[in-house]
Amino acid sequence: MSGHFELFGCESTLLREVGDSRIKQKDVAVTYALALRSSDAPNWATVNRAIMKRWSFSGLERIKKLAWKVAAAAGGNRQEPQ
């Protein structure tokens, strides 16, 4: 079975997850991957700054690396974040 899933409100969803101390990096990475494939592009600079504020630059790199793996497994991406 195949299908297309898309996340709307990507930026607000990502920022809400980053701001929630119960949410882990791997969870944010899955949402980040959905945002990569979404036509509702977030402001990547804003999202990335929020991630770095909570977890540091290396945390952002871990999240992006996992997100790209998830997006690739789902069939690629639609957009390249800044």
C-alpha positions as a Markdown table, in Angstrom:
| # | Residue | x | y | z |
|---|---|---|---|---|
| 1 | Met | 0.0 | 0.0 | 0.0 |
| 2 | Ser | 1.4 | 3.4 | -0.9 |
| 3 | Gly | 0.3 | 6.8 | -0.1 |
| 4 | His | 1.4 | 10.4 | 0.5 |
| 5 | Phe | 1.4 | 11.9 | 3.9 |
| 6 | Glu | 1.9 | 15.7 | 4.3 |
| 7 | Leu | 2.3 | 17.8 | 7.4 |
| 8 | Phe | 0.6 | 21.2 | 7.5 |
| 9 | Gly | 1.6 | 23.8 | 10.0 |
| 10 | Cys | 5.1 | 22.5 | 9.9 |
| 11 | Glu | 6.8 | 25.4 | 11.5 |
| 12 | Ser | 4.4 | 25.7 | 14.5 |
| 13 | Thr | 4.5 | 21.9 | 14.9 |
| 14 | Leu | 8.3 | 21.8 | 14.9 |
| 15 | Leu | 8.6 | 24.8 | 17.3 |
| 16 | Arg | 6.0 | 23.3 | 19.6 |
| 17 | Glu | 7.9 | 20.0 | 19.7 |
| 18 | Val | 11.3 | 21.7 | 20.3 |
| 19 | Gly | 9.8 | 23.7 | 23.1 |
| 20 | Asp | 8.4 | 20.5 | 24.9 |
| 21 | Ser | 11.0 | 19.0 | 27.2 |
| 22 | Arg | 9.3 | 15.6 | 26.9 |
| 23 | Ile | 10.1 | 15.5 | 23.2 |
| 24 | Lys | 13.4 | 13.9 | 22.2 |
| 25 | Gln | 15.6 | 14.6 | 19.2 |
| 26 | Lys | 14.5 | 11.5 | 17.3 |
| 27 | Asp | 10.9 | 12.6 | 17.6 |
| 28 | Val | 11.7 | 16.1 | 16.2 |
| 29 | Ala | 13.7 | 14.4 | 13.4 |
| 30 | Val | 10.6 | 12.5 | 12.3 |
| 31 | Thr | 8.6 | 15.7 | 12.2 |
| 32 | Tyr | 11.5 | 17.5 | 10.4 |
| 33 | Ala | 11.4 | 14.7 | 7.8 |
| 34 | Leu | 7.7 | 15.2 | 7.3 |
| 35 | Ala | 8.3 | 19.0 | 6.9 |
| 36 | Leu | 11.0 | 18.2 | 4.3 |
| 37 | Arg | 8.4 | 16.4 | 2.2 |
| 38 | Ser | 5.6 | 18.9 | 2.8 |
| 39 | Ser | 4.4 | 21.6 | 0.5 |
| 40 | Asp | 3.9 | 23.8 | 3.6 |
| 41 | Ala | 7.5 | 24.9 | 4.0 |
| 42 | Pro | 8.5 | 26.2 | 7.4 |
| 43 | Asn | 10.9 | 29.0 | 7.9 |
| 44 | Trp | 13.9 | 26.7 | 8.2 |
| 45 | Ala | 16.1 | 29.4 | 9.8 |
| 46 | Thr | 13.6 | 29.9 | 12.6 |
| 47 | Val | 13.2 | 26.1 | 13.2 |
| 48 | Asn | 17.0 | 25.5 | 13.1 |
| 49 | Arg | 17.7 | 28.3 | 15.6 |
| 50 | Ala | 15.1 | 26.9 | 18.0 |
| 51 | Ile | 16.7 | 23.5 | 17.7 |
| 52 | Met | 20.2 | 24.9 | 18.3 |
| 53 | Lys | 18.9 | 26.9 | 21.3 |
| 54 | Arg | 17.6 | 23.8 | 23.0 |
| 55 | Trp | 20.2 | 21.2 | 21.9 |
| 56 | Ser | 23.2 | 23.0 | 20.3 |
| 57 | Phe | 24.6 | 22.9 | 16.8 |
| 58 | Ser | 25.6 | 19.3 | 17.1 |
| 59 | Gly | 22.0 | 18.5 | 18.1 |
| 60 | Leu | 20.7 | 20.2 | 15.0 |
| 61 | Glu | 23.2 | 18.1 | 12.9 |
| 62 | Arg | 22.0 | 14.9 | 14.5 |
| 63 | Ile | 18.3 | 15.8 | 13.9 |
| 64 | Lys | 19.0 | 16.8 | 10.3 |
| 65 | Lys | 21.0 | 13.6 | 9.6 |
| 66 | Leu | 18.2 | 11.4 | 10.9 |
| 67 | Ala | 15.5 | 13.5 | 9.2 |
| 68 | Trp | 17.2 | 13.1 | 5.8 |
| 69 | Lys | 17.4 | 9.3 | 6.4 |
| 70 | Val | 13.7 | 9.2 | 7.2 |
| 71 | Ala | 12.7 | 11.4 | 4.3 |
| 72 | Ala | 14.9 | 9.3 | 1.9 |
| 73 | Ala | 13.2 | 6.1 | 3.1 |
| 74 | Ala | 9.9 | 7.6 | 2.4 |
| 75 | Gly | 10.8 | 8.5 | -1.1 |
| 76 | Gly | 12.9 | 11.6 | -1.1 |
| 77 | Asn | 12.1 | 15.2 | -0.3 |
| 78 | Arg | 10.4 | 18.2 | -1.9 |
| 79 | Gln | 12.5 | 21.0 | -0.5 |
| 80 | Glu | 15.9 | 21.8 | 0.7 |
| 81 | Pro | 16.0 | 23.6 | 4.0 |
| 82 | Gln | 18.2 | 26.7 | 4.5 |
